[in-house]
């Protein structure tokens, strides 16, 4: 079911919801990716509670946001999504840049004494990875900022995203590509991207307090000749994050690179189901 959620400042976020019940699972996509990319996984989990994914500001039919798209702003929007659905249990799932978003929201909720039953981090952006602070990432961000919207206006962004998401079912693929490749979506992606490295730098300096919250960190371990060094570096960063958190477990996605939700959705389903099967925290 498609629905609309109102943010604290009156913007509208387009959301997908399936299932019902006291358990709530909310999915946060990676940079520039639509909530539609989660739909196959949501269908597998809909019998276990209410599952929700949404398009961040500027993607799909979600209202664009004129405010700086800092990590804290994204966390505020996610909090509005969570609060729109009454629940007794809560699991948050974040892929890529969505990983830090769900981590921040979990830390904020724990500080307020609110319920969080676990996190599933799917090949997340990770402040332990030095590569985010190097010249290559800075160059890539500059190129994206200069080219993404012109490519969208010329209709050249959609074929690239379609190839990247080709593991999705055809009906879901069309919706996901459309939501992510408009000029508004390209502007929104660029607006978020400029704040990623500063946010990761702050996370490196100030660790988010998650107590012993159960966390499943799924790390894509499959490499190609083009990304072997990068992938090994990210895997090591993920292992460092798991080692630093007493409630975390490392899960290797051996058939996947970065796009684990498309190549091994069953691993994400199993991780969420595992957290929901745990006895509720007192």
C-alpha positions, 0 to 999 in steps of 0.5 A, spaced: 500 500 500 502 506 498 501 512 503 504 519 505 507 521 511 508 528 513 514 531 516 515 535 522 515 541 517 509 539 513 513 536 507 510 529 504 514 523 504 511 517 499 511 510 503 510 503 502 507 499 507 505 492 507 503 487 513 500 489 520 501 487 527 505 490 533 512 489 530 514 495 525 520 494 521 522 500 517 527 500 511 532 506 509 535 506 502 542 508 500 544 514 497 539 516 491 535 509 492 528 509 492 524 505 498 521 501 492 528 497 492 526 494 498 519 491 496 521 484 494 524 483 501 518 487 504 514 482 501 517 476 505 517 479 511 510 482 511 507 476 515 511 478 521 509 485 522 508 492 519 514 493 514 515 500 511 520 503 506 519 510 503 522 515 499 527 520 502 526 528 500 526 529 493 525 522 490 519 519 487 513 523 489 516 525 496 517 533 497 523 536 496 527 539 502 530 546 501 534 545 508 541 542 508 540 535 508 545 533 513 545 526 517 541 529 523 535 532 518 535 525 515 534 522 521 528 527 523 525 525 517 526 517 519 523 519 526 517 522 523 516 515 519 517 511 525 512 515 529 506 515 524 505 507 525 503 505 532 508 499 534 510 495 540 517 493 537 521 496 532 527 494 527 531 498 523 534 496 516 539 501 513 543 500 506 549 504 505 548 511 507 542 509 510 546 505 515 548 511 519 541 514 518 538 508 522 544 508 527 543 515 529 535 514 530 537 508 534 541 512 538 536 518 539 531 513 541 535 510 546 537 516 549 530 518 550 528 511 553 524 509 547 524 502 544 528 499 539 529 492 538 535 491 533 538 494 527 540 491 520 546 494 517 546 492 510 553 494 507 553 500 510 557 507 510 562 506 515 567 511 519 572 506 520 573 506 512 579 511 511 577 511 504 571 516 505 576 521 507 581 521 501 582 524 494 578 519 490 571 520 494 572 527 494 573 527 486 567 522 485 563 527 489 565 533 485 564 529 479 557 527 481 555 534 483 557 537 476 553 531 472 548 528 475 542 533 474 544 534 467 544 526 466 537 526 469 535 532 464 538 528 458 534 521 460 541 518 461 541 517 468 535 512 468 539 507 463 544 507 468 540 506 474 536 500 471 542 496 469 544 497 477 537 495 479 536 489 474 535 484 479 528 487 481 522 484 479 520 488 472 514 492 476 518 494 482 524 496 477 520 501 473 518 504 479 524 504 483 528 507 476 523 513 475 523 515 483 531 515 483 532 519 476 528 525 475 532 532 475 529 533 482 531 526 485 538 528 482 538 534 486 536 531 492 542 526 491 547 531 490 544 535 496 545 529 501 552 527 498 555 533 500 554 532 507 556 524 507 564 525 509 563 531 514 557 526 517 562 520 517 568 524 520 563 526 526 561 519 527 569 517 527 570 522 533 564 521 537 561 514 537 554 513 537 551 510 544 548 504 542 549 500 549 548 493 547 543 494 542 542 487 537 546 489 531 547 485 525 552 488 520 551 484 513 558 486 509 558 484 501 564 480 500 564 478 493 570 482 489 571 484 482 578 485 479 576 493 479 574 493 486 578 488 490 582 493 494 576 497 496 571 491 498 577 489 502 578 495 506 570 496 507 570 489 509 575 490 514 572 497 517 565 493 518 569 488 522 572 493 526 565 496 527 562 489 529 568 488 534 567 495 537 559 494 539 558 488 544 551 487 541 553 486 534 554 480 529 558 480 522 554 477 517 558 475 510 554 476 504 559 471 500 555 472 493 554 480 493 558 486 493 555 493 495 548 491 493 546 486 497 538 487 498 538 485 490 543 479 490 542 476 496 535 479 499 534 472 503 540 474 508 537 481 510 530 477 511 533 472 515 537 478 519 530 481 520 527 475 522 532 473 527 531 480 531 524 479 531 524 472 534 528 475 540 525 476 546 523 483 547 527 487 551 524 489 558 
